[in-house]
Amino acid sequence: MYATIISKDNNWSIGGEDLLFNSERYNLLLAEKGLTDKRISEISGVGRSTISQLKKGDRTPRPKTLGKIARALGTNVENLINRRG
């Protein structure tokens, strides 16, 4: 079952619950898989500058981008987000 992610002003929510991108977990998954910024960009189709910003925690990905990254990492979106609150 999939939930609808609502994005407003770069903040997300599912069913009214706020969500945050977890850059630490993202970096851990990159390291575990041995993926470079260049390679995750190639696999996911997400630009290298976006990948770099995500890695630093300087950017929150759009829901579509988050899905691409999750697929490229062989994980699900839930493993890349934290629920605020």
N, C-alpha and C positions, 0 to 999 in steps of 0.2 A: 504494500500500500504506500502511496506517495502523498505527501502533504504539499499544499500549495505554499510556496515561499513568497511573501509579499515584501517588496523592497521599496522603501521610501527614504529619500535622502541618504542612501547608502547604509541604511539600517534595515535589518530583516526581521520578519516575524513569521511564525507558524502558529496559527490558531491564537494569535494575540501574544504569544511568548517571544520575547526578543532573542535574537541569535547573534553571535559574534564569531568571526573567522578566527581560528586558532593557529596562528603562524608557528608557534612552537611545535605543535603536533605535525604540521605540514613539513617543517624542516626535518623532524625526526623521520617521517616517512620517506622523504627524499634521501636522507642518509642511509636508511635501512635498505632501500632499493638501489643505492649507488648511482642515483641519477644526478646529472649536472643540470644547470639551468637550461643550457642549450638542448639537452636531450628531452627534458620534460616539456619544453616548448615545442619541439618537433612532434612528440607523441600526442600532446594535447591540442596542438593548433593554437595555443595561447601565446601571444607575443612575449619576447624575452624581457622587455622592460616591465611588463605586468608581472611576470614570474619573479623578477628581481625585487619589485616593490612588495610582493606578497611575502617573499622570503624575509624581508626586513621588517614586516609588519606595518608597512607604510600605506597599505591599500587593502580595501575590502573587496573581494571579487563579486561580480554580479552573479546571480543564481546560475545562469547558463555557463559562465566561466567556471564556477565552482564545480559544476557537474562534469565538465571536460577534464578538469584537473583530477577529480576523484576517480574517474574512469582510467585516466592515464596512470594513476598510482595503484590501480587495482583495489580500490577501497570504495566506501560509500560516503556520501556527503556528510552524514552524521558524524563520521570520524574526523571531520575537518572543522566542525563548529562546536561552540559552547553555547549553552542556554544561559542567558543572563537572568539573574534573580535568585 
